[in-house]
Amino acid sequence: MSATVKSATTWLRTTYAAGESWMLDSRKASYGTAVLRIGFGLILVVQLVAGWGDRSLAWGAGRSFAQGRVDVDELPAFLDLFFNGSAPAWAFDLQYLALVALSVLLVLGWRSRIVIPVLLVLYIALFRTNPFIGDGGIQLMRIVLVYMLFADTSGRWSLDARRRRAARASGTPSRFASWAWLGTLLHNGAVLLIAFQIFVVYVASAMYKIQGGMWQHGTAIYYVFQLDEFSTWPQVTELIGRSGVLVAILSYSAVFVQLFFPFLLLRRPTRILALVAITGMHLGIGVLMGLMYFSMTMIAIDAIFVRDVTYEGVQRRLAPVLRRTWDRIRRRPAALSPDGVEADLDGAGAPRADEALVPAGVSAGPGPVEGSAGADGPDPSTTAPSTADR
């Protein structure tokens, strides 16, 4: 009996030490949370810009048909201060543009600790004015944005990250250096909550699916494609529906991947399979069923399950390409010589550093004295003869 108790105690201590190390040693999914931040920002920007023309009808003075649902929701009353239907049109437009600007700042990662709370309040205030607009992605984004309040989403690929690197390079001490452990703990806790939330969504969805006869028979995908509201590409869905084997594979694989998604993440080969399959499923939902915002939200959240070393490998491969592209964009435009021929000022036509710039029409003067060339100068025996020599 004592041996069993001792073994259990040892296991508990080892597990606790491993959990403590995981939570406090470093910030996990630093690149994944950055992709999540960028993805959410881009989704909001596209959604808001696309809805600019119909903003008054959807969320402004013209959405009176949805007021009944707003009156009975349980959200805080102070949200009525924003996007009020009775407010002047210019006030509504200013708040709408402010939300667009905050979404852009979220993509850039500028002062994310301040931007995310303000954006969350305005985002909830806007979409609560008309609950008939949107899909499940809006609800899930709202939940994940709450978790992002505690995560360091701007630790990578952001203006905040650049500002922190500059501060470290200059030797400026951080005011919160002694509390870094708390920030790491909150960040990793938020990552766990986001992961748990997505696990609940996938497993619950799969459990609901397997209770239906069409999913059990492997024909559910076919009937989904027969609905007009989910048939954005009827030619493609009709082609898929002609193959009973393909329909069965798609139906069963959707249930399998969702049901076992948490367990497939435990090993690298199955994790790659799960992420590729779940991303393909969401792309299919977005393209073939028209639920693009929902699909992009799910893909952005799934980005936290990709390891940081994978993102770092991709970054190492893409960085030289992006740097060359950026240098090419920043290069001065080509100029035209007096005879109309294009001259590349940054290429072979540009003077070397050891040559003097001489105005047009002025003689360059006598050539170099024989034997005066240094170690890096031209070899007189291989230099082409001048006009005087000929």
Secondary structure, 3 states (H helix, E strand, C coil): CHHHHHHHHHHHHHHHHHHHHHHHCCCCCHHHHHHHHHHHHHHHHHHHHHCCCCHHHHCCCCCHHHHHHHHCCCCCHHHHHCCCCCCCHHHHHHHHHHHHHHHHHHHHCCCHHHHHHHHHHHHHHHHHCCCCCCCHHHHHHHHHHHHHCCCCCCCCCCHHHHHHHHHHHCCCCCCCHHHHHHHHHHHHHHHHHHHHHHHHHHHHHHHHHCCCHHHHHCCHHHHHHCCHHHCCCHHHHHHHHCCHHHHHHHHHHHHHHHHCHHHHCCCHHHHHHHHHHHHHHHHHHHHHHCCHHHHHHHHHHHHHHCCHHHHHHHHHHHHHHHHHHHHHHHCCCCEECCCCCEECCCCCCCCCCCCCCCCCCCCCCCCCCCCCCCCCCCCCCCCCCCCCCC
